Amino acid sequence: MTDVTVKLVVFVPETHAEKVREAMGKAGAGIVGDYKYCTFSVKGIGRYMPMESAHPTIGRIGKLEEIIEERIETVCYKKDLNKIINAIKKVHPYEQVALDVYPLVLSPHKTTYNQNVRKDL
């Protein structure tokens, strides 16, 4: 089925959040009804400790880091997922990008207002 929709979540330092959102939208993420580039963000603190084999953009090997990050959520078609993830990785500053992908029970493309457009508006 080509219209299977998933929720894509990425965690990014707030300094790069706009670049990541733009890359996601240009790659086809965030289409909901008659709108595109749809995302939701919330700020939080990301924590990590780079191990010996790491090449951290931010931080030092063996030192626990705390970075203000944004959790950016959007939706996309499952068939476009690899293209969108590749676009994210091109602009994301971390060598290991933290991503979550969730299946959606309801497709936002089929549950939005534009399926029943009112003629009197």
C-alpha positions, 0 to 999 in steps of 0.5 A: 500500500503506497499511502501508508503514513508514519510519524517521524520524530527527530532530535536536533540541537536547537541551533540546527532545528530550522535547517532540519525542518526545511530539509524534511519539508523539501523532501516531502514530509509534513503534508496534512490535507491542504498544508505542507511543512507541518511539524510540531516541536518541543524543546528539551535537554539531550544527554549523551557521552561520546565513547572512544570510537565517536567523533562528536560535533559537540562535546568530548570523549568520555564527558557527559554532555547536555544540549538544548535540543528540539524534538521535531515531529511530522508525518510522511508517507512510508514510501518516502521515509528513506528519502526524508531521512537522508535529507535530514542526515545531510543537514543534521550536525550529529554523526548519529542522528536520533530518529523514531518512526511510529506507525499511524492508525489513522492517516492524517491525509484521510482525516483532515477537513478537505475531505468534506469541503464546505461549499458555502465558505 
